[in-house]
Structures are given as structure tokens and as C-alpha cells.
Amino acid sequence: MPAFRIAPAVTDAFPDTLIALVTATGLRVRESWPHTAAAVEELEQRLADGTWRPADETDPRIEAWHNAYRSFGTNPRRVRPSVDALGRRLAKRGSLPRINPAVDSYNTVSVRHGLPAGAFDLDHVTGDVDIRHADGIESFTPLGEPDTVEHPKPGEIIYTDTTGVLTRHWNHRDAHRTRVTEDSTRVAFVLETLHADRDGDLLKVAADELQGLLAPHAEQTAVSYLGPAQRQATT
């Protein structure tokens, strides 16, 4: 199983970073996930009732990511953090996209708590995963665009394995190669905050909630954390 590592340069630049790593093995994505379906429907109903709205860029949780993006040269209103883009889509359309139960689970937890989330099919990850600044020569193929090759800008924060980039702009978009499908059985999910002092408890609640949605449909689940005090976690 690959290790996940966060580079010292990243935690030096963002010293209050905390990343929850939720892993699931023996995942059964093709079966019915009633708890996830109910969680999605509940969130959509609360939006329709006006009792809840997703966090937008005026919210401190989203604003922090906009500031981080600007710090490494990305315009966050053109290339939005994943949770920002997902929340805007939900607010506009009134519904979340239905991809598959595993993806729907982390999307729901992400937008409910205002925290970026992503996932990687570990059977398509090569070597270990590093969260670091790009040097500009790495290759990235965006989710849904298998014939496209991009190169991150030098200094952009990326997730990368020994083959290529898994996520650009820290958490804007995942790679096509490691996308989670109905056939994925070993998956690492991530949830992130840049303000552990303020939102660390929220992150842990979100990680536990995600684990709770995954556990009935997996042989084993686990949660670990990455940050300045713990720079490596093994899935």
C-alpha cells in the first residue's frame, strides 16, 4: 500500500494544514448504498427548504483556499477549489451530481462541511504519493479527458506519484488515471483544511462521517492524518 507524504515546504508555507486520509479496502461500489443516497437527498432537501446553503467564497473555509491558490499563482475564480466549485454547482442546480456511491459519499461530506475532498483508486497509483510544489515538468491528465496532457506551473501544489500528477492546484481537479469507478476496491479519500486550529474538529467529524458511509460497503476502513507533526501516513 502506498504511503502519503506532505513536503516540509508545503507545511512551512501553510503551517496549519491538516489532511484526513480515509482508506477503504474491499470496497463494493456496485451494491446499493442507502445511507449515502439518504445523505445526498437530505442535503438537497435542506437546500430546497432554505435551512442550509453551501459555503461560498465569503466563508472563511473557502476564503482560505482562495488565498492559498493566489499564493502559488492560480486565480481561484477561474480555477476553483473543488469544494467551492461543487458548492456553486449545488446552489445553482439544486442537486449534486450522481457519479457512483463512493464518489457521491465524499462529495456529500465535502459540501456539507465546506472542506475540499478527493479520492484515488490505489490500484492505479504507482509508488508513494507526495504532496509538494510542482517543478513544472510533471504531466497531468484531467478527469474525463484521457487524451489531454497538462503540465502544472512551477510552484503549484500537487499530489503526485511516480507516474504523474494526481491532483492539480492542490485540490482543483483529480486525474483520470486514478479516478474512482464502480470497479474500484482499494481507495484513499482525502479531506483537507488549511486552518486546523479553527477547523480541525470539523475535519475529524467529516472524516468520521465519511468513514461511516464507507464502512458498510468495505472489508476494512481506517482514518489517519497528515500535517506538520505527522508528515507521512501509510494507507
N, C-alpha and C positions, 0 to 999 in steps of 0.2 A: 504494500500500500504506500502511496506517495506521501512524503512529508510536505507540509505547507510552511513556508518561511517568509517573514517580513524583514526587509533590509533595514539596517540601522539608519541609513539615510532617510528612509521614509518616516520612521518614528522620530528621528531628530526634527524633521520638518513638521510632523504632526504628532506631537508627544502625547496627546490624549486619545490616540487611536485605540479602538478595541474592536476586534473582529471575532464573531462567533462562528465556529466551524461545526456544522451539524452533519454527521455522516450516517448513511444508511446502507446496509448491505443486505443482499437477498431481497431487494425491493421488487414488489409485484405491482407494476404500474397499470397493467391491463385489467385488473379487477376493479370492482366498484369501490369508490372511496366516499361513503355517505357523509362522513364528518367534514370532509373538505367541501363537498357540494353544499352542505348546510352553511358552512362558514362564508363561502362566497355569496350565497343568496342572502344571508343575514346582513353582510356589509352593503350589498346593493340596496336592500330594503331600507337600511338606516339612511343611506344617501337619499333615496326617494322620499323618505319621511322628513328629511331635513334635520335629523338628530345627529348627524355626523357628516363631516366633509374631509376629504384627504388633505394632508398638509401641502401647502403651496410654497412658493419661494419667499414669502414673508415669514414663514415659520422658521425658528432658529435651527431646526434639524436640517431643513433643506438649504437654508442660507449658508450654513457651514460648508456644505458640499459645493455650492456656487463659488464661495471664496477659495476653496481648495482648487477647483478647476481653474480659476483665473490664475492662481499661483503657479501652475505649470503650463500656462499658455493656452488653455482651452476656454472658449466662450460658452458658458453654461446655458445661455439662452438659445444657442444654435445646436449645441451638443449637450443634452441634458443628462444629469444623473438619472439612473434607471428609475428610482422611486419618484422623482419629480415627473418624468415622462409618463409613468404608469398612473400616477395620481391625476395628472391633467387629462389623460385619456378617459379615466373613470368618471371624472367630474363632467366631462363633455358628453359622453355617450350613455352614462348611467349604468354601465356594465363593464366587468372585467373580461378580457379575452379568455376563452377556454382553450387551453393547449393540450394538456393531459393532467391527470390528478396530481402528479408530483410537482409540475410547474405551477399549476393553479394553487397548490398549497403555499409555496414560497411567495408567489405574487400577492396572495391574500394577506399573509403575515406582514410582508413588506409594506404594503399600502396602509394597512390598519395601524401600524406603529410608526410610519414615517421613516423607515430605515431601508437603505439600499440592500438588495438581496440578489443573489445569483446562484448558479449551480453548475457542476461539472460532472460529466459521466467519466468516472475514474478508469473505466476500461479503455478510454480513448486518450487518457493523459499519459505522457511519456516522461519518466523520471519524476523528479520532485517539482513542486510549484513554488515559484518565487514571486513575491510582491515587491517590485522595485521600480526605479526610474528607467525608462527606455533609453537605449543608446541610439536609436533611430534606424538600425539595420534589421530589426526583427520583422517578421511577417505575421499578418493577421488576416484571417478570412472571416468576415462577419456572418453572424447567424442569418440563415436564409439566403445567403449569397455565396454558394460554394465555388463559384468561378471567379470571385473577386479577391484580389490580394492588396492589402493596405500595409503601410509602414508607419508605425507610431512616430510622433515627433520626439526628438531627443528631450529628455526631461519629463515626459508624460509618465504618469504612474500606470503600471500594467501588472496583470497577473500573467505569468509565462511559465511554460515547461520547457523541456529540452528540444521540442519541435518548433514551437512558435507561441504567439501571444494568445492567451485565453480570454482576456478582457481588456479592452481599451479604455482610456480615460478613467482608470481605476474601476469604475462600475457602470460605465455608459452602456456597453453592449458586449454580449458574450460571443464566443467563437462558434462557428458552425461545427467544427470537428468534435467538440466536447459537449454539444447540446444534449439535453435530457429528452429522451424519447420513450415510447411505450415499452421498448426493449431494454431500457437501462436497468441494471440490477445493483450497481455499486455507484453511489452518487455522494458527492460532497456539496453541501449547501453552505453559503456564507451570508451572514448579516453583519452590517458594519455601522459604526458610529465614529465620529471624529471628536466627540465630547463625552468620554467615559465618566468624567466627574459628574456630569449632568444627566446623561442618558444611559449609563452603564446598567442600572437596574432595569430600564426599559428594554435594553438589548437582551438581557438574560430572560425576561418574561417572553420576549418574542422568540428566542431560541427554544425555550421550553415549549411554547405553543406549537412551533414548527415540528419539534420532535414528537409531540403528542399526535399531530396529524399523520406523521410518517410511521410511527411505531406499529399500528395495527396492520401495516402492509409491508413490513420488513422483518427479516430474521433478527437483525440487531441494529440499534441506533446508539449514537454517542454524541456528546457535545464537548468541545474544547474551545479554548480562547487563545487568540494571538494579540500581542501588543508589546509595548516596550519592555515589560517584565517577563514576557514569555514569547520569544521570537520564533519558535518552531513548535508545530504540533503534527503528530503523525496520525493519519486517518485510519 
